[in-house]
Amino acid sequence: MLTAVPDETTRLAMLKRGEADIAYALQGPIAEEAKHTPSLRLVPLVLGFIWCLDFPEQWDPTSPWSDQRVRLAASLAIDRQEVNASESLGYSRLTGSVVAPELAFALDMPPHPYDPERAKQLLTEAGYPQGFDAGTLTPLPNFFSFGETVSNYLRVVGIRTTLHTMERAAFFTRRRERTLKGLILDTLGGWGNAATVLETIAVSWGTRVSGGYPDLDALFRQQEKEPDREKRQAILHDIQHRMHERVMLAPLLQFSVLAGVNRRVAEPALGRIQLYPYSAPYEDVVIAK
């Protein structure tokens, strides 16, 4: 039986008591505790989603985020390795790409290095030598500790944010309505191929953007009509490269969810379907005798 338990502390407690055999989406200290509990084991599952810092105000000419140097400064301010260690125990993958490498037409891009001094220099060049108040940082519910960690890194270089927590339904409603401002920490991606992902984040009609760039819109429409696979790949790579150069998003990690498994489960059937975060097929789950 599948039961929805929003609080991860409760999920871990149920797992320890044997009330649950598998608990999904453990993170940070809760995942660490599960890892060191003898009756449990931790199973990492890499997904096709990329954790990104999103700049929805980059199309507002009055916003600091309209300056590419400011967006790059924010990316350089974040220590991805430490974030990975604290949030997913090092099981996620550092990336500079907006599309997971398992998807067709993905372009492998190196992550921006952790360089707070260069970040401060860029802010000075952009006219913010003392930093600036950047409004709210809204993380995907319920990854609030991740949002707080990113906010703390930004504050070190002078980008001051206030953590804005929301219920999940409200978050996705505001996301769809394009009314979230400031910064958004969200997972972007999914299944399909690079074009499937880019249609949500790279073009003006995308469901995860607040504006667009004419050249990217034109390139996306061009690849839609291109029958030659190699030429289509070249166009999609070009789109991803231009996004990277503009710092439209700051990719952080390819998301790895952590599942806690009770030792009485001989086979949890986790990871049998690529990029899928749950046990599947259920018929393959085996309870030890």
C-alpha positions in Angstrom: 0.0 0.0 0.0 1.3 3.5 -0.9 0.8 6.2 1.7 1.5 9.9 1.3 3.4 11.2 4.3 4.6 14.8 3.6 6.9 15.1 6.7 10.2 13.3 6.1 10.9 12.9 9.8 7.6 11.0 10.1 8.6 8.9 7.0 11.9 7.9 8.7 10.2 7.1 12.0 7.7 4.8 10.2 10.6 3.1 8.4 12.4 2.5 11.7 9.3 1.1 13.3 8.6 -1.2 10.4 5.4 0.6 9.5 6.9 1.3 6.1 9.2 -0.8 4.0 10.4 2.0 1.7 10.4 5.7 2.3 11.1 8.1 -0.6 12.7 11.5 -0.9 14.8 11.6 2.3 17.4 14.5 2.3 20.1 16.1 4.4 20.3 15.1 8.1 17.3 12.8 7.8 19.0 10.8 5.0 22.2 10.8 7.0 20.4 9.3 10.0 18.8 6.6 7.7 22.2 5.8 6.3 23.6 5.1 9.8 20.6 3.1 11.1 21.6 -0.6 11.1 18.1 -1.8 10.2 17.9 0.4 7.1 19.9 1.1 3.9 19.9 4.1 1.7 19.5 3.8 -2.1 20.3 6.9 -4.3 18.4 7.3 -7.5 19.6 9.8 -10.1 16.7 11.6 -11.9 16.4 13.5 -15.1 15.8 16.7 -13.2 18.4 19.5 -12.8 18.3 21.7 -9.7 18.6 25.3 -11.0 18.6 28.8 -9.6 16.1 30.6 -11.8 16.1 34.3 -12.5 12.5 35.2 -13.6 13.3 39.0 -13.5 16.1 38.8 -16.1 13.7 40.3 -18.7 12.9 43.3 -16.5 15.4 46.1 -17.6 15.0 47.7 -14.1 16.0 44.6 -12.3 19.7 43.8 -11.3 19.0 40.3 -12.7 18.8 41.8 -16.2 22.6 42.0 -16.1 24.3 38.8 -17.1 27.2 39.7 -14.8 24.9 39.6 -11.8 23.4 36.3 -12.8 26.9 34.9 -13.2 27.9 36.3 -9.8 25.1 34.4 -8.2 26.1 31.2 -9.9 29.8 31.6 -8.8 28.7 32.3 -5.2 27.4 28.8 -4.7 29.6 25.9 -3.6 27.9 23.1 -5.5 30.1 20.4 -3.9 29.2 21.4 -0.4 25.5 21.8 -1.3 25.6 18.3 -2.8 27.2 16.9 0.4 24.8 18.6 2.7 21.6 18.1 0.8 22.0 14.7 -0.9 25.1 13.2 0.9 27.1 13.6 -2.3 24.9 11.4 -4.4 23.7 14.1 -6.8 25.9 15.1 -9.8 27.4 18.5 -10.3 26.5 20.0 -13.6 26.4 23.1 -15.7 23.8 21.7 -18.1 20.1 22.3 -18.1 19.3 18.9 -19.7 20.2 15.6 -18.0 22.9 13.7 -20.0 20.7 10.6 -20.3 18.3 12.5 -22.6 18.9 12.7 -26.3 20.5 15.9 -27.7 21.8 17.0 -24.2 24.9 19.1 -24.3 27.4 18.4 -21.5 28.4 21.7 -19.9 30.8 22.1 -16.9 29.4 23.7 -13.8 30.5 27.2 -12.8 33.3 27.0 -10.2 32.9 28.2 -6.7 34.5 31.6 -6.8 33.0 34.1 -4.3 35.8 36.7 -5.0 35.1 36.7 -8.7 31.4 37.0 -7.8 32.0 40.1 -5.8 34.1 41.6 -8.6 31.3 41.0 -11.1 28.8 42.7 -8.8 31.1 45.7 -8.5 31.5 45.9 -12.2 27.7 45.8 -12.6 27.4 48.7 -10.2 26.7 46.9 -6.9 29.9 47.1 -4.9 28.0 46.7 -1.6 25.7 44.0 -3.1 21.9 44.5 -3.2 18.6 43.4 -1.7 17.4 40.7 -4.1 13.9 40.2 -2.7 12.7 36.7 -2.1 14.2 33.3 -2.8 11.4 30.7 -3.3 12.5 27.0 -3.1 10.5 24.1 -4.4 8.4 22.7 -1.5 9.5 21.0 0.7 13.2 21.6 0.0 13.4 24.6 2.3 16.8 23.7 3.8 18.2 23.7 0.3 16.8 27.1 -0.3 18.3 28.4 3.0 21.7 27.0 2.1 21.7 28.7 -1.3 20.5 32.0 0.3 23.4 31.9 2.8 25.9 31.5 0.0 24.4 34.4 -1.9 24.5 36.6 1.2 28.2 36.1 1.6 28.9 37.9 -1.7 26.3 40.6 -1.0 23.2 39.2 -2.7 20.7 39.5 0.2 17.5 37.4 -0.1 14.6 36.5 2.1 13.5 32.8 2.1 9.9 32.5 0.8 8.3 29.2 1.7 5.0 28.1 0.1 2.7 25.1 0.0 3.3 22.9 -3.0 0.0 23.6 -4.7 0.4 27.4 -4.3 4.0 27.1 -5.6 3.0 25.4 -8.9 0.1 27.7 -9.4 2.3 30.8 -9.0 4.9 29.1 -11.3 2.3 28.5 -13.9 1.0 32.0 -13.7 4.5 33.4 -13.9 4.0 35.6 -10.8 7.0 34.5 -8.7 9.7 37.2 -8.5 13.2 37.4 -7.1 14.8 34.0 -7.3 13.4 30.5 -7.7 15.1 27.3 -6.7 13.5 24.5 -8.6 14.1 21.2 -10.4 13.8 21.5 -14.2 13.7 18.8 -16.7 11.9 15.4 -16.9 11.6 12.8 -19.6 11.7 12.9 -23.4 14.7 14.6 -25.0 16.4 17.9 -24.9 13.7 19.6 -27.0 11.1 18.5 -24.5 13.0 20.2 -21.6 14.0 23.3 -23.6 10.4 24.0 -24.6 9.6 24.7 -20.9 12.7 26.9 -20.1 14.3 28.3 -23.2 11.5 29.9 -25.3 9.1 32.7 -24.7 6.0 30.4 -24.5 7.7 28.1 -22.0 5.8 27.2 -18.8 8.8 28.0 -16.6 9.9 31.3 -18.0 8.8 35.0 -17.7 10.1 36.1 -21.0 12.1 35.0 -24.0 14.9 35.8 -26.5 14.0 36.0 -30.2 17.1 34.1 -31.4 16.2 31.1 -29.1 12.6 31.2 -30.2 13.7 31.1 -33.9 16.2 28.3 -33.3 13.6 26.2 -31.5 11.1 26.5 -34.3 13.9 25.7 -36.7 14.8 22.4 -34.9 11.1 21.4 -34.9 11.1 21.3 -38.7 14.6 19.8 -39.1 14.3 16.1 -40.3 18.1 15.5 -40.2 19.0 14.2 -36.7 22.6 15.5 -36.7 21.4 19.0 -37.8 18.7 19.0 -35.3 21.2 18.0 -32.6 23.5 20.9 -33.6 20.6 23.4 -33.3 19.6 22.1 -29.9 23.2 22.2 -28.7 23.4 25.8 -30.0 20.3 26.7 -27.9 21.9 25.1 -24.8 25.2 26.8 -25.4 23.5 30.3 -25.7 21.6 29.7 -22.5 24.8 28.8 -20.7 26.6 32.0 -22.1 23.7 34.2 -20.9 23.3 32.4 -17.6 19.6 32.2 -18.2 19.6 29.7 -15.3 22.3 28.6 -12.9 22.3 24.8 -13.0 23.5 23.3 -9.7 23.0 19.5 -9.5 21.5 16.7 -11.4 19.0 15.6 -8.7 19.5 12.3 -6.9 16.6 11.3 -4.6 17.4 9.1 -1.6 15.2 6.2 -0.7 15.3 4.6 2.7 14.8 0.8 2.7 14.0 -1.5 5.6 16.4 -4.4 5.7 13.5 -6.8 5.6 13.1 -5.9 2.0 15.3 -8.2 0.0 14.6 -6.5 -3.3 13.1 -2.9 -3.4 13.0 -2.8 -7.3 14.6 0.7 -7.2 16.5 2.0 -10.3 15.2 -0.7 -12.6 13.6 2.0 -14.8 16.1 4.7 -15.7 15.5 8.1 -14.1 12.4 6.8 -12.2 12.4 7.6 -8.5 10.1 4.8 -7.2 10.0 1.0 -6.9 8.9 -0.4 -10.2 7.5 -2.7 -11.3 5.8 -3.5 -7.9 5.8 -7.2 -8.9 9.6 -7.2 -8.5 9.6 -6.0 -4.9 10.6 -8.9 -2.7 10.2 -9.1 1.1 12.7 -11.3 2.9 11.4 -14.5 4.4 
